[in-house]
């Protein structure tokens, strides 16, 4: 799945496609934000340090036989001004084709 398919099929404009993982559970498309918006939620400072990354999983609704998922990489950060810890703001557009997967 290329960037073009992500945009036209699911409206994912601000994301980069990284790779596809083929597993027994289904297809996993790994994406990340093009320009991560790392900013402290408490003090609104942009003086933050990246501290690793985690993943959020979304199920793609399709008419195919194999289940498909979007695995979005979300960066963790630590504020150098106030010391708080958090994750980057991450927004998937509202769509009937993508739903959060728990």
N, C-alpha and C positions, 0 to 999 in steps of 0.2 A: 504494500500500500504506500503510495507516494504522498507527498504533500498535497498535490492536486486532488487526490481522492479524499484526503482528510478534510480539505476545505469544501469541496463541492458536495460530498456525501454527508458530512456531519457538521459543517460550519466552524471547524477548528482553524481559525485564522492565525492566532498568535502562538502557534506551537510548531516545533520542529519534530519531524519523524526521525527516530533513531534506528529502530530495527524491528523485525518480526520474530517472535518466538513461537515455534510449533511444539505444543505439548499435548499430552493425552486429554487434558481438560478442554482444549480448544486452541484458538489462535490468540496470541497476545501481541498487540501493537504498542511498542514503547515510544512515548512522546515526552517532550519537555517544553517548558515555556521558552520563547525566543529571547525575550529580555526579562529575566527574573526581576520582580519588583521587591527587593529586599528593603523593608522599612519597618521600624519598630512600631508596634500598635499602641504602646503606652505613651512614649515621649515623642513620637513621630520623627525620630532621628533617622538619617540615612547612614549613620556611622555604625554599621553592623558587619559582623564577620560570619561567613558561611561555615556551618558546623555539620556537614554531611547532608544526606538526602534520604527521603523515604518515598513510598509509592502509594498512590490512590488508585483503586481499581473501579472501572466502569464497564458495565455490560452493554454491548452494542446489539440493538434489536435489528435483526436482518432476516431475510427469508432463506438463508442458506442452512445446510444440514449441520454444520459444525459451529459450536458456540464461539463467539468472538468477543474479545475484551480489549479495552484501552487501558494500558498501565501507564499512568502519568507520574513522572518523577517530580517530587516536590522538595525543594531545598529547605533545610533547617538553618536557623540563624541565631546569633546571640548579639544583643545590643551592647556596644562598648560604652554608651553613655549611662544607661540605667541598669544594665545587667540582666534584663529580661530575656527569655528564650521563646522562640516561636517558629512558625513555618511561613513560607512565602504565600502571598495571596494568590489563589488559584481559582480561575473561573472557567468552567466548561459552559458553553452556551446552552440555554434551555432547548431541548430537542426531544422529540418523541422517539428518536433512534438511539439515544444514549441515556442510560439510567445508572445511578450509583449501585454498586454491587458490594454486599457485606459479606 
